[in-house]
Amino acid sequence: MDSYFIAIGSAIWLGILTSISPCPLASNIAAITYIGKRVDNPRMVLLSGLMYTLGRMLTYIALGVLVVYSVLSIPEVAVFLQQNMNKFLGPILFIVGFMLLDIIKLRFPGFGVSQKLSGKFEKFGIWGSGGLGMLFALSFCPISAALFFGSLIPLAIEHQSAIIMPTVYGIGTALPVVVFAVLIALGAKFIGTAFNKISSFEKHARKITAIAFILVGIYYSLIYLFGFNL
């Protein structure tokens, strides 16, 4: 049970790290700009922030269910992964760690979201915030793809959690938007400064997480792949 709660904590941290990485942070800034247009109505700002969170969360749940259940629904694959998942986790975490450090750079076929496209959601009110959350959740870039497909999905498969892990990950990815929605609703004057602090924090958090991933990847590889007894 303790390992499951650790996994949940890891999932929400992966979501937070995703949300403050440069590419997803840009989409979150766009979302905050969208939500901030209702600054004269604090209640609408907060509801829009929550709907944005719900939109992202539902998208990651759908992706998690699709991938995890598809894998686990095939008995041979499920048994194989249950027996060998720890062997795969080592190299996967090692590679993701190097991607977070920009040592390994991959192009990921995602898609950008234009201002014009995001503007089309305005006429739907708070429901538009949910749609925007779904749209931005699908806008994968190399870092977010590595964290979701390379870290969260293996974690979800290992714990056979197609819903809980993607849910907390989705909440983590939307946390900055919720925080800034609250700040906007409260009439905070230091949003720009807060963004700069987040950007600075992200650089350190990404490096620390990358080093942790690499060390854990090495540990898992030595134990489960090469059979060392440490």
LINKA-V719110 format. One record per helix or strand. SS is the DSSP state (@ for helix, = for strand). FROM is the first residue (numbers start at 1). TO is the last residue. If there is no record, write none. Layout:
ss=<SS/SS>
from=<FROM/FROM>
to=<TO/TO>
This chain:
ss=<@/@/@/@/@/@/@/@/@/@>
from=<2/22/42/75/115/122/126/142/164/191>
to=<20/36/72/100/119/124/137/158/185/225>
